[in-house]
Structures are given as C-alpha cells and as structure tokens.
C-alpha cells in the first residue's frame, strides 16, 4: 500500500467521525494481545479508532508502535483517540474505496 495522500486522510477522518473506539488502551498499555486484537479489527473493518484511557502522555509513541506492528497508518489523532487505517489485502473484500 502506498502512503496516503492528504485528500485520502481527510476522507478517512470523515468516515471515522461516526465510529466508536474498538480498542481501548488501559493499564497494561500496548501489549501483544492488544496489538493482535488491533490487527484483527483492522482485518475486519479497515478503519478503526483506538482510545487511550491510560498512557495519555505516551499516546503518540504508542500509536506509532501499534501502527508499525499492525502495518497500518495513522489517519488522525483527536484528543485521546487515534484513527488507524489498513487496506484489506484482498481487493474484493475491501469495504472502503479511497478517492
């Protein structure tokens, strides 16, 4: 997947506006199980929100770690919520068509 353009990021942020956070980062931080769950949600939905209930000071570094570990891209950050996107590897199963 090539890097997202500004217009594509804007499009995805608009789509993410109505979504609820599927992954919550709590006291344990970004553990292997959280990263696996994030990868599974990205496989199912392509676009997800991750909420930081803990580790709010380190959310930028943790978001980068999660994105790198899952092969996703950070679309945006809003407060303590990070929006991640990863294109589905199979073109016929993609639910999001980027402009």
N, C-alpha and C positions, 0 to 999 in steps of 0.2 A: 504494500500500500504506500502510495506517495504521500508526502506531508500535506496536511490540509491547508487550503487557501483561507484567506480572511473571510471571504464570502461563505465558504463551506462551514467555517466555525460559527459564523453568525446564524446560518441556517440551523445548525445543530443546537446551538444555545436556545433558539426559539422553540425547537421541538422539545428540549429538555425542560422548558418552563413548566409544563403541566405534569411532569413526572415526580413521583415520590422517591426518596432515597431508598435504595435496595440494600445497600451495605452500610453498616454503622461501625465506625472505629471507636472501640471502647477502651477499657483499662489495659487490655493486653496489647493494644497497638496493632500494627500491620503484621500479624503472624502469618505463617504459611497457610493456615486454614482460611484466613481472611483473603489472602491472595488467590487461593484456589476457588473460593466462593465468588470472588470478583470475576475471575476468568470464566466461571460457569455462567454467571449472569450476563457477561458480555457476549458469550456464545449464544445465549437465548435472546437477548434484547438489542445488542449492538450499542445502544446508548443508555448509560445508567448514571445515577447520582450516588456519590459516596459522602456520608455525613460524618464529621468528626465531633463526637461527644467528648472525647478526651484528646490529649496531644494537640491541642489547638495551636500552640506556639510552633510546633514542628509540622504543621499540616502541609506546607509547601514541599518539604523534603520527603515526607511520607507519600504524598500524592505522586511525586516523581518516581519514587521506589515502586509503588503499586503499578503505575503506568508502564514502567520498564519491565517489570516482572510479568505483566499480562500482555505485553505487546500492544498496548492501547495508546491513545493520545489524549492529552488533557485538552478539552474543548474550552473550559472556562472554570473560574472559581467565583463563587458567590458566598460571601461570609465564611461559614464553616462547612460549605458544601462544594465538592469538586465534581465536575461533569466529565465522564470518560466516554470515549468512542473507540470501537474497534470493528472494522468492517468484517462481515462474515466471510470466511474463506470460500464458500460455495456461492457463486453468483446467483443461482436460482433461489437460494434461501435468504437473500438479503431483503430486509424489510424497509431499509432506508435508501432512497435514491438521492445521491448528492447532486446538487446543481453543477 
